[in-house]
Amino acid sequence: MASPILFFGLLAFIFIAALASDPSPLQDFCIADTNSQVWLSCFLFAMWWSVAVLLNGLACKDPTLVEANDFSSSGLHIAGNTSNPAGFSMASPILFFGLLAFIFIAALASDPSPLQDFCIADTNSQVLLNGLACKDPTLVEANDFSSSGLHIAGNTSNPAGFSVTSAQIPGLNTLGISLFRFDYAPWGVNSPHIHHRATEILTVLEVFGSKPQIPSDVLVKAFQVDNNVVNYIRSKF
Ligand SMILES: *[C@@H]1O[C@H](CO)[C@@H](O)[C@H](O)[C@H]1NC(C)=O
C-alpha cells in the first residue's frame, strides 16, 4: 500500500480485464504446442504491454504431429510436497494483485467472434489458427458447401465398437457447426466426453429395431413414453 498509484493502477487493470469473456473454443481440440516460440514471446509482450497477442491457451501443434500422449497424463498418483508456507500472503498486496491481474489477462484471450458470414476453410494453408484460415473468396465453389458419404456406415471393428464419420464441409469453418454420423456395433460405446459450450443434437436411428434389443425400461425412460408405445414402435421393425 506504500504505492497507492501502483495499487489503483493494478486494480483498474483488473477491472479492465474483467470485461473479458470466456473464449469460445471453436474447435474440439487444439493440441498445445508447448515449444511454440511465438507464444513465449507473446507471453512476455502481453504481460507488460498488451493483451491482444496472447492466444487462447497455447498455439496449436501441427495436427500431423499429434500423438496419443497428447491426450494423457501421468504422475497424478504421486503425492505433492506440501512442506511449504500457505502460498500467497497479503503482506505483499502488489504482488498479489499483480498476479491476480495476470490471471485476468489470460481471460482476455478470447477467440474473435465470427464476424464474417463465411470463411471457407483453406485446408492447404500452413497457418494454424483456431479453426482454419480462409480460402481466397474468388476460389470458393459450390462444393465447399456440401458433403457426401454420410450414408456409408463407419467401421466399428475397434475396441469401442464405435465409429465417427465427419461431414467435410469447408463452408462451416469458424461457424461452430459440424455434422457427423455415428455408428455403433452391438454393445459399442461412445466414451464419455464433453464439447465445450457446444450444443449437440442427435438424431437416433434404428433404436427401436436394434439387435440385440435395447431393454424396454431404458427406452421408456429415455423417450419418456409408456411401455405400450415402445412395444408399438418395435412392432414396426
Ligand atoms: C475395419 O477396421 C479393422 C480394424 O482396423 C480392419 O481390420 C478392417 O479391415 C476394417 N474393415 C473395413 C471394411 O475397412
The ligand as an SDF file (V2000), in Angstrom:
LIG
                    3D

 14 14  0  0  0  0  0  0  0  0999 V2000
  -12.2650  -52.2300  -40.1800 C   0  0  0  0  0  0  0  0  0  0  0  0
  -11.2380  -51.9760  -39.2450 O   0  0  0  0  0  0  0  0  0  0  0  0
  -10.4930  -53.1530  -38.9370 C   0  0  0  0  0  0  0  0  0  0  0  0
   -9.5490  -52.7750  -37.8200 C   0  0  0  0  0  0  0  0  0  0  0  0
   -8.8150  -51.6640  -38.1540 O   0  0  0  0  0  0  0  0  0  0  0  0
   -9.7910  -53.6590  -40.1780 C   0  0  0  0  0  0  0  0  0  0  0  0
   -9.0640  -54.8160  -39.8510 O   0  0  0  0  0  0  0  0  0  0  0  0
  -10.8310  -53.9630  -41.2320 C   0  0  0  0  0  0  0  0  0  0  0  0
  -10.1940  -54.3100  -42.4380 O   0  0  0  0  0  0  0  0  0  0  0  0
  -11.7110  -52.7550  -41.4800 C   0  0  0  0  0  0  0  0  0  0  0  0
  -12.8120  -53.1290  -42.3610 N   0  0  0  0  0  0  0  0  0  0  0  0
  -13.1250  -52.4300  -43.4380 C   0  0  0  0  0  0  0  0  0  0  0  0
  -14.2950  -52.9310  -44.2250 C   0  0  0  0  0  0  0  0  0  0  0  0
  -12.5000  -51.4500  -43.7740 O   0  0  0  0  0  0  0  0  0  0  0  0
  1  2  1  0
  1 10  1  0
  2  3  1  0
  3  4  1  0
  3  6  1  0
  4  5  1  0
  6  7  1  0
  6  8  1  0
  8  9  1  0
  8 10  1  0
 10 11  1  0
 11 12  1  0
 12 13  1  0
 12 14  2  0
M  END
$$$$
